[in-house]
Amino acid sequence: MDHREMTIEELGNILVQRREKLGKSIDDAARETKIRVDYLKALEDGQVDQLPDRVFARGFVRQYLHYLRAEDLWPQYNVLLPLNEETMMMAAQPLGTYLPPPKGFRRTSRWWLYLLLLLIIVVAFYLVWTQRENIRASVEMRISMDEDKQAAFVTPAPQSESQTPTVQIQGQAPTREETASMPASADVLGNISSVLEKIESEAKKDVETGEPIASQGELVITASRGRCWVRVRQGDRVIFTGTLMRGDSKAFTVSGDVEVRYGNAGAVDVSWLGERLASPGAPGGVVTVVYKMDGSTEAQR
């Protein structure tokens, strides 16, 4: 039989015969060749117009012929399914380019950053709360040190001529200038007289009680339980300002009442006039204590 004279329908019948000879159903052929069943039926029925574009139709034919081991029928199909110039140009062009889908912008979650900031705030608040006594003591210590520095720079006011006592020589009449200054001199003499009377009354009191006030006293401060800032002052004069480390001891010999300010009162032990006293305050407490020459003490804030 001359294959060049066969029609497309006759070639389709040969395809059916070759498939049945292999013992394959059309569904088996579609599953194994990955070609749709309706395309295979169109080839076997000779209805190539139901196939897609000519380029795809020729590809299906060659694949199906290879599956049926009927490559000898390809010259007949090549004549019946020719490629025109337009189709050949389309076949030469790429079907398209593959571009991966653009990745969308995914917003990064920042909840961990907020959580970190909250944790930092909580830790900072906890540290401030636990150190509040030390912070308060440091602030008050700084204020006291500033006050001491300011007091050290204060200079006494110059004594005016009106406050200078004058001595009148007996037998001479006071001049006009001496007469003008006499009231001020009388005030000075009056103050001196009142001081002498006070000393005399205290001396009489000592004689009556039999307990004379000591002329000098010794103050010993020992930092037994931790470090403590200390300022010792007698009147307007600052005797000592500094920090006693744990185990340090400082002794002062004074001739009158003495004022001591503690930055950590619970950390020190105090001995005054040879007598050991109780701790001047609680740990971390800022306390001012006046030690008097009669052996008594007075706590101040």
ABEGO torsion letter per residue (X at the ends): XBAAABBAAAAAAAAAAAAAAAGBBAAAAAAAAGBBAAAAAAAAAGBAAABBBAAAAAAAAAAAAAAAGAAAAAAAAAAABBBBAAAAAAAABBAEBBBBBBBBBBBBBAAAAAAAAAAAAAAAAAAAAAAAAAAAAAAAAAAAAAAAAAAAABBBBBBBAAABBBBBBBGBBBBAAAAAAAAAAAAAAAAAAAAAAAAAAAAAAAAAAGBBBBABBBBBBBBAAEBBBBBBBBEABBABBEBBBBGBBBBBBBABBBBBBBABAAABBBBBGGBBBBBABBBGBBBBBBBBAAGBBBBBX
